[in-house]
Amino acid sequence: MATTVVAVGLTIAAAGFAGRYVLQAMKHMEPQVKQVFQSLPKSAFSGGYYRGGFEPKMTKREAALILGVSPTANKGKIRDAHRRIMLLNHPDKGK
């Protein structure tokens, strides 16, 4: 029984030291991590969908932004983008 208590105590101490080491290492890496996140394009975090205000009447530009296509895209690309968004947002998909 005493051996088990000692083993558990050593395990907890080792976990504490490892956690402390990780936290200290993260402090030193913080400027580098911030620089990496700032160098990434903003579209990497936005999910690729248009999140913004709309005009009273939807313009072709806004529709293209919502669908994620070029305003000069052909009908096939527009149809494919619309289908993709409809499938992602379909109420039966979420279970």
C-alpha positions in Angstrom: 0.0 0.0 0.0 2.8 2.4 0.8 4.4 1.6 -2.5 1.2 2.6 -4.3 0.9 5.9 -2.5 4.5 6.7 -3.3 4.0 5.8 -7.0 0.9 7.9 -7.2 2.7 10.8 -5.5 5.6 10.6 -8.0 3.2 10.5 -10.9 1.3 13.6 -9.7 4.6 15.4 -9.2 5.9 14.4 -12.6 2.6 15.6 -14.2 3.0 18.9 -12.3 6.5 19.5 -13.5 5.6 18.6 -17.1 2.7 21.0 -17.0 4.9 23.8 -15.6 7.5 23.1 -18.4 4.8 23.3 -21.1 3.4 26.6 -19.7 6.9 28.1 -19.6 7.6 26.9 -23.2 4.3 28.4 -24.4 5.2 31.8 -22.9 8.4 31.9 -25.0 6.6 30.8 -28.1 3.7 33.4 -27.9 5.3 36.1 -30.1 6.0 33.5 -32.8 2.5 32.1 -32.7 1.0 35.6 -32.9 3.2 36.3 -35.9 2.0 33.1 -37.7 -1.6 33.9 -37.1 -1.2 37.4 -38.4 0.5 36.1 -41.5 -2.4 33.8 -42.3 -5.1 35.3 -44.6 -8.3 36.3 -42.9 -10.3 34.0 -45.1 -8.7 31.0 -43.4 -10.8 31.7 -40.3 -14.0 33.0 -41.8 -15.2 29.6 -43.2 -15.4 31.0 -46.7 -18.9 32.5 -46.3 -19.9 36.1 -46.6 -20.8 37.6 -43.2 -21.8 41.1 -43.6 -24.6 43.6 -44.0 -26.9 43.5 -47.0 -28.3 46.2 -49.2 -32.1 46.7 -49.2 -32.2 44.8 -52.5 -29.6 42.1 -53.1 -27.1 42.9 -55.7 -25.2 40.5 -58.0 -22.0 41.2 -56.0 -23.7 40.2 -52.7 -25.2 37.1 -54.1 -21.7 36.1 -55.5 -20.1 36.7 -52.1 -22.7 34.6 -50.3 -22.2 31.7 -52.7 -18.5 32.1 -52.7 -18.1 32.5 -56.5 -17.0 35.3 -58.8 -19.6 37.9 -59.8 -18.9 36.8 -63.4 -19.3 33.1 -62.7 -21.2 31.0 -65.2 -24.6 29.4 -64.4 -23.0 26.0 -63.8 -20.7 27.3 -61.1 -23.5 29.3 -59.5 -25.7 26.2 -59.5 -23.0 24.0 -57.9 -22.2 26.6 -55.2 -25.9 27.0 -54.4 -26.4 23.2 -54.2 -23.3 22.9 -51.9 -24.7 25.6 -49.5 -28.2 24.1 -49.5 -26.8 20.7 -48.7 -24.7 22.1 -45.8 -27.7 23.9 -44.3 -30.3 21.3 -44.9 -32.4 20.6 -41.7 -32.2 16.9 -42.2 -28.4 16.8 -42.1 -28.0 17.7 -38.4 -30.0 14.7 -37.1 
